[in-house]
Amino acid sequence: MTRFVWLGLVVLAVIGLWSAGWFYVAGQARAALLDQGGADAAASLTCERLDITGFPFRFDFACTGADITDGDVSVTVAGLRASVLVYNPTHAIVSAQSPLTLADAFTGAERRLDFASAEASVRLTTDDILAGLAGAGWRLARASLVADDLTLTDTLATELLLARAAHVEAHLLDMPERHAPATGLAGLAAYARAELVQAPALGIADGQLSLEAELTGVPDDLRRFADAEALPRWRDAGGQLHLVRLEATAADEFVRANGTLALDSAARLEGQIQLTSKGVVERAGTLIPEDWKGIVLGQQAADGSYAQTLNLRGGFVFAGLLPVAQLAPLF
């Protein structure tokens, strides 16, 4: 046999092995999506139709008529689609088809979210590729969600517009400088913003919302995020939520906040928040007693804004030296 014949046989063998491997993985993925841990699973996903395509270099998952159930909460989506490249399996792109409906059997709430587009991207990273091949040591490199022209409607009795936003996006990013392999801890940075927000019930039109925060002391193995002991471990590791900036504006009104929060030994929030606002006191109306407005939000400055420092400790929220709210344990 000539070398060209041998080369042809090798090529055919590689194609055959690649094809067999693709269809095996696709079959295993289909079985996993249809089973999801059986009846004892906390949450489940069902599809009216599930298609897996993309051969030979991609896996494209298309779930038509998706129904996600978690306890009393049921979420339905017209369609979900996820794509993963065979040669880059740690990066997935997910998109959704409008509308999304939510029903809570416990509270009776029914809502619908319409949108022009919604896409998410998830990418994983590891410092130990050998451990990663065995399924361990993967941490989140980046997770992003971007959606346009969103409308949230209450559909319980009649259709009631709750909110609109022209654009919403949120991002979670790994902070490599915060990764501590010796202790198995990592850090995440969060960014989010919403543009041209409307909330008729609150009288808000063309509002803007932005968030920047850092979360430290989280596990560096994604599998541990679903652990029932995740919050206790975060507390015991000295984890903190550092609110770098939270800002909501509408016309000349605004709310700005920054500070740091953690959990105390009794699993209650503790820390300090600096709060600056303008227009909140006027919007609060009778929700906050007149004598308490200055205590909760601070004294009014010459420009009409208010500033206050809120301290959380011992299970209470303090405005100055006065307790204004009580905190319940988170677990």
C-alpha positions as CSV (number, residue, x, y, z in Angstrom):
1,M,0.0,0.0,0.0
2,T,1.3,3.5,-0.9
3,R,1.8,6.2,1.7
4,F,-1.2,8.0,0.3
5,V,-3.5,5.0,1.0
6,W,-2.1,4.9,4.6
7,L,-2.7,8.6,5.0
8,G,-6.2,8.2,3.7
9,L,-6.9,5.4,6.2
10,V,-5.5,7.5,9.0
11,V,-7.7,10.4,8.0
12,L,-10.8,8.2,7.9
13,A,-9.9,6.7,11.3
14,V,-9.6,10.2,12.8
15,I,-12.9,11.3,11.3
16,G,-14.6,8.2,12.6
17,L,-13.2,8.6,16.1
18,W,-14.1,12.3,16.1
19,S,-17.6,11.6,14.9
20,A,-18.1,8.8,17.4
21,G,-16.8,11.1,20.2
22,W,-19.1,14.0,19.2
23,F,-22.2,11.8,19.1
24,Y,-21.3,10.1,22.4
25,V,-20.9,13.5,24.2
26,A,-24.1,14.8,22.6
27,G,-25.9,11.7,23.9
28,Q,-24.5,12.0,27.4
29,A,-25.5,15.7,27.4
30,R,-29.0,14.9,26.3
31,A,-29.4,12.3,29.0
32,A,-28.1,14.6,31.6
33,L,-30.4,17.4,30.6
34,L,-33.4,15.1,30.6
35,D,-32.6,13.5,33.9
36,Q,-31.0,16.3,36.0
37,G,-30.8,14.2,39.2
38,G,-34.2,12.7,39.0
39,A,-37.3,13.6,41.1
40,D,-35.2,14.5,44.2
41,A,-33.4,17.4,42.4
42,A,-34.0,20.9,43.9
43,A,-34.5,22.5,40.5
44,S,-35.4,21.0,37.1
45,L,-35.4,22.0,33.4
46,T,-37.9,20.5,31.0
47,C,-38.2,21.2,27.2
48,E,-41.1,20.7,24.9
49,R,-38.4,19.9,22.3
50,L,-34.6,19.5,22.8
51,D,-32.2,19.5,19.9
52,I,-28.5,19.1,19.9
53,T,-26.7,20.1,16.7
54,G,-23.5,21.7,15.6
55,F,-21.5,18.7,14.4
56,P,-18.5,18.6,14.0
57,F,-17.0,21.6,15.8
58,R,-19.8,22.9,18.0
59,F,-22.5,21.7,20.4
60,D,-25.6,23.8,19.9
61,F,-28.4,23.1,22.5
62,A,-31.8,24.4,21.6
63,C,-34.6,24.0,24.2
64,T,-38.0,25.1,22.9
65,G,-40.7,25.7,25.5
66,A,-38.3,25.7,28.4
67,D,-39.9,25.2,31.9
68,I,-37.6,25.7,34.9
69,T,-39.1,24.7,38.3
70,D,-37.6,25.3,41.7
71,G,-39.9,24.6,44.6
72,D,-43.0,26.8,44.3
73,V,-41.4,29.0,41.6
74,S,-41.9,28.1,37.9
75,V,-40.3,30.0,35.1
76,T,-41.2,29.4,31.4
77,V,-39.2,30.7,28.5
78,A,-40.2,30.6,24.8
79,G,-36.8,29.2,23.9
80,L,-33.2,28.8,25.3
81,R,-30.1,28.2,23.2
82,A,-26.6,27.4,24.3
83,S,-23.4,27.0,22.1
84,V,-20.0,25.5,23.1
85,L,-17.1,25.0,20.8
86,V,-15.5,21.6,20.9
87,Y,-12.0,23.0,21.1
88,N,-13.0,25.6,23.7
89,P,-15.4,23.9,26.1
90,T,-14.9,26.3,29.0
91,H,-16.7,29.1,27.1
92,A,-20.5,28.9,26.6
93,I,-22.9,31.4,25.0
94,V,-26.5,31.3,26.0
95,S,-29.5,33.2,24.6
96,A,-33.2,33.4,25.4
97,Q,-36.3,34.0,23.3
98,S,-39.0,36.3,24.7
99,P,-41.2,36.1,26.6
100,L,-40.2,34.8,30.1
101,T,-43.1,34.2,32.6
102,L,-42.8,33.7,36.3
103,A,-45.3,32.1,38.6
104,D,-45.0,31.6,42.4
105,A,-47.5,29.1,43.7
106,F,-46.8,30.2,47.3
107,T,-47.4,34.0,46.9
108,G,-49.7,33.7,43.9
109,A,-47.6,36.2,41.9
110,E,-47.6,36.0,38.1
111,R,-45.3,38.2,36.0
112,R,-44.1,38.3,32.4
113,L,-40.8,39.7,31.1
114,D,-40.7,40.7,27.4
115,F,-37.4,41.6,25.7
116,A,-36.0,42.2,22.3
117,S,-32.8,40.2,23.0
118,A,-31.1,38.5,25.9
119,E,-27.7,36.9,25.8
120,A,-25.3,35.5,28.4
121,S,-21.7,34.4,28.2
122,V,-19.9,32.2,30.8
123,R,-16.1,31.4,30.7
124,L,-14.2,29.3,33.2
125,T,-10.5,29.3,34.1
126,T,-8.1,27.2,36.1
127,D,-4.5,27.5,37.3
128,D,-4.1,23.7,37.2
129,I,-5.1,22.2,33.9
130,L,-4.5,18.6,35.0
131,A,-6.9,19.1,37.9
132,G,-9.3,20.8,35.5
133,L,-9.3,17.8,33.2
134,A,-10.5,15.8,36.2
135,G,-13.3,18.3,36.8
136,A,-11.7,20.1,39.8
137,G,-10.3,23.6,40.3
138,W,-12.5,25.5,37.8
139,R,-13.3,29.0,38.9
140,L,-15.4,31.6,37.1
141,A,-13.3,33.8,34.7
142,R,-16.3,35.9,33.5
143,A,-20.1,35.7,33.4
144,S,-22.0,38.4,31.5
145,L,-25.7,39.1,30.8
146,V,-26.9,41.7,28.3
147,A,-30.5,42.4,27.4
148,D,-32.3,45.1,25.4
149,D,-35.8,46.6,25.5
150,L,-37.1,44.9,28.6
151,T,-40.7,45.2,29.9
152,L,-41.9,43.7,33.2
153,T,-45.6,43.2,33.5
154,D,-47.8,41.9,36.4
155,T,-50.3,39.5,34.9
156,L,-52.1,38.2,38.0
157,A,-55.5,39.9,37.5
158,T,-54.9,42.2,34.6
159,E,-51.8,43.4,32.7
160,L,-50.1,46.1,34.8
161,L,-46.8,47.6,33.7
162,L,-44.2,47.5,36.5
163,A,-41.0,48.6,34.8
164,R,-39.2,49.1,31.5
165,A,-35.5,49.4,30.7
166,A,-33.9,50.1,27.3
167,H,-30.7,48.3,28.2
168,V,-29.5,46.1,31.1
169,E,-26.2,44.4,31.6
170,A,-24.4,42.6,34.4
171,H,-20.9,41.1,34.7
172,L,-19.0,39.0,37.2
173,L,-15.2,38.8,36.7
174,D,-12.5,36.8,38.4
175,M,-9.9,38.8,40.3
176,P,-6.7,36.9,39.8
177,E,-4.8,38.9,42.4
178,R,-7.3,37.7,45.0
179,H,-6.9,34.0,44.3
180,A,-5.3,32.1,47.1
181,P,-4.7,28.5,46.1
182,A,-3.4,27.5,49.5
183,T,-6.8,28.4,51.2
184,G,-9.0,27.6,48.1
185,L,-10.4,31.1,48.1
186,A,-11.0,33.6,45.3
187,G,-12.5,37.0,44.6
188,L,-15.1,38.3,42.2
189,A,-15.7,41.8,40.8
190,A,-19.3,42.8,39.9
191,Y,-20.5,45.4,37.5
192,A,-24.0,46.2,36.4
193,R,-26.0,49.0,34.8
194,A,-29.5,49.7,33.6
195,E,-30.4,52.5,31.2
196,L,-33.6,54.5,30.6
197,V,-35.5,52.8,33.4
198,Q,-39.2,53.5,33.8
199,A,-41.3,52.6,36.9
200,P,-44.7,54.2,36.6
201,A,-45.9,53.3,40.1
202,L,-42.8,55.2,41.5
203,G,-43.1,58.1,39.1
204,I,-39.6,57.3,37.6
205,A,-38.9,58.0,33.9
206,D,-35.5,57.7,32.2
207,G,-33.8,56.5,35.3
208,Q,-30.2,55.2,35.4
209,L,-28.8,52.5,37.7
210,S,-25.2,51.4,38.1
211,L,-23.4,49.1,40.5
212,E,-19.7,48.3,41.1
213,A,-18.8,45.8,43.9
214,E,-16.2,43.2,45.0
215,L,-16.9,39.9,46.7
216,T,-13.9,38.3,48.5
217,G,-13.5,35.0,50.3
218,V,-15.6,32.9,47.8
219,P,-14.5,29.3,46.9
220,D,-12.1,28.9,44.0
221,D,-13.9,25.7,42.9
222,L,-17.3,26.3,41.3
223,R,-18.7,23.0,42.6
224,R,-18.6,24.4,46.1
225,F,-20.9,27.3,45.3
226,A,-23.9,25.0,45.4
227,D,-22.8,23.5,48.8
228,A,-25.3,23.9,51.6
229,E,-22.5,25.3,53.8
230,A,-21.4,27.9,51.3
231,L,-22.6,30.9,53.4
232,P,-21.0,29.6,56.7
233,R,-17.8,28.9,54.9
234,W,-17.8,32.4,53.3
235,R,-18.2,33.9,56.8
236,D,-15.6,31.7,58.4
237,A,-13.1,32.6,55.6
238,G,-13.6,36.3,56.4
239,G,-15.4,37.0,53.2
240,Q,-16.6,40.6,52.5
241,L,-18.9,42.4,50.1
242,H,-17.3,45.7,49.3
243,L,-19.8,48.0,47.7
244,V,-17.6,50.3,45.7
245,R,-20.4,52.3,44.2
246,L,-24.2,52.0,43.9
247,E,-26.0,54.8,42.2
248,A,-29.6,55.3,41.0
249,T,-30.6,58.6,39.3
250,A,-33.8,60.0,37.8
251,A,-33.8,63.6,36.7
252,D,-32.2,65.6,39.6
253,E,-33.0,62.9,42.2
254,F,-30.4,60.3,43.2
255,V,-29.4,57.7,45.7
256,R,-25.7,56.8,46.2
257,A,-24.2,54.3,48.5
258,N,-20.8,52.6,49.3
259,G,-19.5,50.5,52.1
260,T,-18.5,47.1,53.3
261,L,-20.6,44.2,54.6
262,A,-19.8,40.8,56.1
263,L,-21.4,38.2,58.4
264,D,-21.0,38.1,62.2
265,S,-20.8,34.9,64.3
266,A,-24.6,34.8,64.4
267,A,-24.9,35.0,60.6
268,R,-26.2,38.5,60.6
269,L,-25.0,41.3,58.3
270,E,-22.4,43.6,59.9
271,G,-20.5,46.6,58.4
272,Q,-21.0,50.2,57.4
273,I,-22.8,51.9,54.5
274,Q,-22.4,55.5,53.6
275,L,-25.7,56.8,52.0
276,T,-26.3,60.0,50.1
277,S,-29.6,60.9,48.6
278,K,-31.8,63.6,47.1
279,G,-35.5,63.4,46.6
280,V,-35.9,60.2,48.6
281,V,-37.4,62.0,51.6
282,E,-40.0,63.7,49.5
283,R,-40.9,60.4,47.7
284,A,-41.1,58.6,51.0
285,G,-44.2,60.5,52.0
286,T,-45.8,58.9,55.1
287,L,-43.8,55.7,54.8
288,I,-41.2,57.2,57.1
289,P,-42.6,59.2,60.1
290,E,-41.6,62.9,59.8
291,D,-39.6,62.8,63.1
292,W,-37.6,59.8,61.7
293,K,-36.7,61.2,58.3
294,G,-33.7,63.2,59.5
295,I,-32.6,60.2,61.7
296,V,-32.7,57.6,58.9
297,L,-31.5,59.7,56.0
298,G,-29.5,62.4,57.8
299,Q,-29.8,66.1,57.9
300,Q,-30.5,68.1,54.7
301,A,-27.6,70.0,53.1
302,A,-27.8,73.4,51.3
303,D,-28.2,71.6,47.9
304,G,-31.2,69.6,49.1
305,S,-29.3,66.3,49.5
306,Y,-29.1,64.1,52.6
307,A,-26.1,62.1,53.9
308,Q,-26.1,59.4,56.6
309,T,-23.8,56.6,57.8
310,L,-25.6,53.4,58.6
311,N,-23.8,50.9,60.9
312,L,-24.8,47.3,61.1
313,R,-23.8,45.4,64.2
314,G,-25.2,43.1,66.8
315,G,-28.3,42.4,64.7
316,F,-29.4,46.0,64.3
317,V,-29.0,48.8,61.8
318,F,-27.9,52.0,63.6
319,A,-28.3,55.6,62.2
320,G,-25.9,57.4,64.4
321,L,-26.5,55.9,67.9
322,L,-30.1,55.0,67.3
323,P,-31.3,51.6,66.1
324,V,-33.7,51.9,63.2
325,A,-34.1,48.3,62.0
326,Q,-33.4,44.7,63.2
327,L,-31.6,42.1,61.2
328,A,-32.4,38.4,61.0
329,P,-29.7,35.7,60.5
330,L,-29.1,34.7,56.9
331,F,-28.8,31.0,57.9
